[in-house]
Amino acid sequence: MKNVHIGFSPPDITEEEIAEVVDTLRSGWITTGPKTKRFEKELAAYMGTNRAVCLNSATACMEMTLRLLGIGAGDEVITSAYTYTASASVVVHVGAKLVLVDTAPDSYEMDYEKMADAITERTKAIIPVDLAGVMCDYDKIFEIVEQKKALFHPESELQEKIGRVVVLADAAHAFGASRHGVTCGQAADFTSFSFHAVKNLTTAEGGAVTWRPIDGVDDEDIYKRYMLLSLHGQSKDALAKLAPGAWEYDIVAPYYKCNMTDITASIGLVQLARYPQILKRRRQIVEKYDKGLAGLPVTTLSHFGTDYRSSGHLYLVRLIGKSREECNKVIVRMEEKGVATNVHYKPLPLLSAYRNQGFSIVDYPNAYALFENEITLPLHTKLTDEDVEYVIGAFRECLTESN
């Protein structure tokens, strides 16, 4: 192959998505309207949840959920040290104290024993991270929060109804995944998804949040509260104001602005219709990588097992015995061979924003060990079988050169 360029994660957009966006542009309704509402209903049907709310990002979904729960100053929220900043920044946004937990040894999931130890009387929520599309062990997480129930002091009506630490899944990577027969979106109390350009299902920018039924709380009330939080606290959205004589509205509180538009929802509607095939293709690529990298001095994240199915979002590879510097050289050599790779993730305590809050990487040795020798190979539905074979061959050559 000559002049090879294999991108890391380009969006898979077809003429169908383009036609749907054009239809929206011609409709005269381009902000939050009928297609956003339809997308929400179809997402809920896909995941088997009662409702779904679409906003302009997964970050907004998590932050609005924390605000919905009444979490803020004086509260603590726990998340993983091995994640993207969004999992943690939302905690800072609402004024709560961020608590980071190390991963378990050689695992991309939080150390659940350390997570349990981190729960205090001020803990209001835990944000597990479904990294690369593999769901966390929510059975274990719920077992822990139930055991710690006596420590929980609710400070809002919704917190009181739930009656324990809330589990808010950062499932930005995991749309379409399942574990123990439970679809992602149903497992946690609240689940946030990303539809950013690099995600399996994209709306360019966007996200969605789902929730499990809460005793004594109407799903419609929760939905309406998300609508208020995401649209300035306005009592009617633009669609509702279309009814004859229905122009008047109230602002119930000075809230936020993070709604999804019909333009982006249009992309999502087509992507969702295509999604079974997208997941199927991602699985095929994962299996080709698994087979092609067998026998190399690497370990890879397992995406599929007897009781779980990943969304196949990222293909994480750890180079046994290699340092970050050696791995970076492999990344450069792969780029020279026309293959874009990446690293997931630089642990939060290594980043200025979190170092400045007093976090130190020495307290998170397992997260650092993951980062030290991790490289992420391209995994997306624009890859052909020939592309995948080329990536495998190039990676094998780079590993040989690095020894």
N, C-alpha and C positions, 0 to 999 in steps of 0.2 A: 504494500500500500504506500502510495506517495502522497505527500502533503496532507498527512493525516491530522485532523483536529477533532478530538472527541471531547465535547464540553462536559462539564461536571453535572449540571442539572438544568438543561434548557426546558422551558415549558412545552408540553405536548398539545399544541393547538391545531385543530383541523378546520376545514371549511365550515363544518357544522357550527362550531362556536362563533366563527366570524359572522355567519348568517344570522345567528340568534342575537348577537350584539347589534347588527345592522337593523334587525327588526325592532329592537328596543329603541334605537336612535330615531327610527321613523315613527315610533308610536307616540312620541311627544311626552313620554314618561321616562325620565332617565335617572331620577333619584329613587329613594326608597318607595316602592310601590308594589304593583301586583306580582311582578316576577320575583322580588325579594320574598314576599309572603309565600309564593308558590315554592320557592327554593327551600324555605324553612319547613314547609309541610313535607316535601319530598325527602329532605334530610332526616326528619323525625321518623318517617315511614321506613327509610333504609336502615336506621339504627334500632328501630323498635322502641322509641321513646315517645312520650305523650306530646312533647313540644320540643322545638329547637328555636334558638334565637340567633340570627345572623347579624354580626357587627363588622367593623372595618379591619379587625385583626384578632388573632388569638390573644394578644396582649390585652386588648380592650375587653375581651370576654372574661379573662381572669380578673382584671382590675374591677370591672363592673360587678363581678360575682362577690369579690371581697367587700365592695361597697354595699351590695344588696344584703350581705350578711351582717353589716354594721361593724366590720373589723377596722380598727384604726389605732390611734395612739394608745399606748399602754398594753396592747395585745402583742402576741408573738405568733409568727407563722414560720413553719419549717419547710425547707426544700433541700434538694440535693446540691452539693458543691460541684457536681459534674453535669452542667447543663448550660444552655444559652441564657444570657442575661434576663430575658423576658420573664423567666420563672421566678426570678428574685426581684427585679425592678418594680414589679407591681406591688410587692409588699412594702417597698420604700414609698411608692406613690401614695399609698393610703395612710402612711404615717406609723405603721406597725413596725415592730422589731423583727429583723430578718435573722433567722437561725439556720445555719447551714450544717448539713450532716454529710459525712464522708460516705463513699460507696463501700459496699462489702468488698473484701479482697477478690480481685479478678472478676468483678461484676460491674455492670453499668447501672445497677439499681442501688438505692440507698441501703446502707447497713441497717436492717430493721431493728436490731437490738439497740444501736446507737440512736436511732430515731425514737424508740420508746423512751430511752433515757433522757432525750431532749425535751420531752413533753412536760410542761410545768402548769401551774394554775393559770398562767397567762396565755397558754397556747390556745388559739382559736381555730387554726386550720393547718393542714399539711398539704403540700403540693408535690405529689409524686410525679416523676417525669418518665413517660413512655418512650424512652430513647430509641431512635432508629425504626420505630414502628412496633416494638415489642412491649406488650403491656406489662406493667409491674404486677407484683403479687398482691392484689387487692384483698384477697382473703386474709392474708397475714396483716395487712395494714388495718383492716377493720377489726380484726381480733385485738390488735394493740390498742386502738382508740376506745374500744369497748372496755378493755381492762383498765384503762386510765380514766374512765368515766367520772369517778369520784373527784378527780382534780378539776373537772370542767366547771367553769362559772359563766353561764350565758349572760350576755349583755345586750341582747336584742331579742325581739319576739321570735324571729326565725331561728336564731341560735337556740333559743329555749325549746322550740318545737323539735329540733334535731337532737338536742340533749347530750351532745358530745362534740369532740373535736371534728370539724368538717374536713372531708377528703375532697380536694379540688384537683382533679387530674389535669396535668399539662400533657395533653394528648396531641400536641401540635403535629407530631409525626405519625400518629397511629390511627387515622381514620380508616376503618375497614378491618382493623385487627380484632382478635377475639382471644379469650383465655377461659378455660374451664367451661366452655360453651356460652360464655357471656360476651356479647358484642361491646366493643369500646364505645362508650357513650351511655352504657347502662351500668357499668361497674362502680364508678365513683359517685359520691353525692352530686357533684357537678363535674362536667368534663368539657374542656376547652380544646377546640381544633383550629389548626391554621390552614388557610387556603392561599398562602403566599405563593409567589411565582415558582418557587423551587419545590413545592409540595406535590404529593401524588395527585391530588385534586386541587386545581388552582382556580381562583377567581381574580388573579393578578395580585390584589391585596384583599384580605378578608379573613373571617373566622366565624366559628359558630360555637355555641355553648348549649349543652343539654343537662338535664338533671333527673334524678330519681324522684318518684313521688314522695312527698313528705306528709306524714299524718297530720291532719288538721289544717293543711295549707292547700289552697286551690292552685292548680298549675296555671290557670288563667291570670291569677293575681301575680304570680311570679313573672309571667310573661309581660304583663303590663308594667311591672316595676323595672324590668330591663328596658322596656321602651322609653319610660320616663328618664332613666339614667343615661340612656344613649342619645337622647334628642332634647337636651337643654331643660329637661323637666317639663316639657310641653305636654299638656293634657290630651292633645289630638295631633296625630301626624298629618302630613299633607294629604294623604289618601282619604282619611276620615273627614277632612275639612272640605272635600269635594261635594259632599252631600248638600242639597239645596238649603241655604240659610245656615250652614254649619261652620261659618268662618270663625266664630268666636272660640277662644281657647283660654286656658290659664297656664301659668308657669308655677308648678307646685313647689319647686326648689331650684336653686341655681346649679343645675347638674352639668352634664358633659355632652360632647358631640362625637359620636363614633359609630354612626349608622352605616349599614351597607347600602349600596346603590343598586338599582335595577340593571345598570350596565354590567357591573361585576357579577351580579346574580345570574345574568344571562349566560355568562361563561360557565358558571357553576352548574346550571341546569343541564347543559350538554355534557359537561365532564361527569356529572353524576350518572347520567344515562350510559356513559361509556365505562363507568368505573369497574364493573365486573371484569371486563377485558383488560383494563389497566392493571388490576391486581393480579390477574392471571399471568400477564406478561412479566410483571415484576418478579413473580415467583419463579418463572422460567429462568430469568437472568440470575437470580440468587442461586438457583440450583446449578447453573452453568459455572458460576464463580466457585461455588463449593467444590465441584468436581475438578475444575481447572487448577485450583490452588492446593488441592490435596497433596500431601507429602512435602510441602514447603515449610520452612521454619517460621510459621505464623499461626496465630489463632484467630478465628473469626466469630462474630456474634451469630448464634444460632437463631434463625428466623422462624423455623417451623418444627413443631414437636407433636407428640401424641395428644397433648391437651392445650395447645396454643397455636395461634396462627398470626404471624406478623403482617403488617401492611407492606413490608418490604421497602421501607423508605430509604434507609442508608445501609451501605455495605461497609461495616467497620472491620478493619484488619489491624492486628497488633503484631509487630515484628519482634519476635522473641529475641531478647538479649540486646536489642538495639537502643541507642540513646535518641533523644529528640533531634540532636544534630545530625545523626546518621539517617534518621527518617526524613529529615528535611532535604538531605542530599538525594534521597530516592524520589521525593516529590519533584525536585528540580529535573532529575533525569527523566521522569515520566513526562514532564512538560516538554522536554526536548524531543521526546518521542511522539508528541502530539496528544498526550492524554492529560486532561485536567483532573487533579485529585484535591483532597481537602483534609482537614483535621476536625474531628468532633469529639471533644471540645477542649478548649483551654479552660481549665477549672476556674470558677469564679474568683477564688482567692488570689489568682495570678493577675487579675485585671485591676487596673488602677482604681476603678470605682469601688471595688469591694476591699481592696487593700486599705483604701482611705477610710473605710468603716471599721478597720481593726482586724479584718480576717487575715490569717497567715496560712500559706500553703503547707507549712510544717504540721499543721493540725489535720491535714487531709491527705495522708500519704498514699492511700489507695486510689484516690482520684488523680493524684499526680502520677502514679504508676501507669494508669490508663493513658493519660495524655502523653507520657514520655515516649511511647513507641506506637502510637496509633496513626494510621493513614486510612482515609475513606476513599474507596474507589467509586467511579461514576456508576450510578444505578438509576436509570430512567427509561421511559418507554420510547424514546427516540433512538435508542441503541438497537442496531441490528445484531444478528447472531455473529456476523463477521466482525463487528465492532467489539463485541464481548470477547471473542477469541483474540483479537488484537490486544486488548487491554491485558488479558491474562498473559499473553506472550511477552508483552512489554514489561509487565510487573515481574515476571520470572527472570527476565534478563537483568533488570535493575537490582533484584535481590542477589543474583549471582555476582554482579559487578561490585556490590557493596560488601561482599564477604572477603 
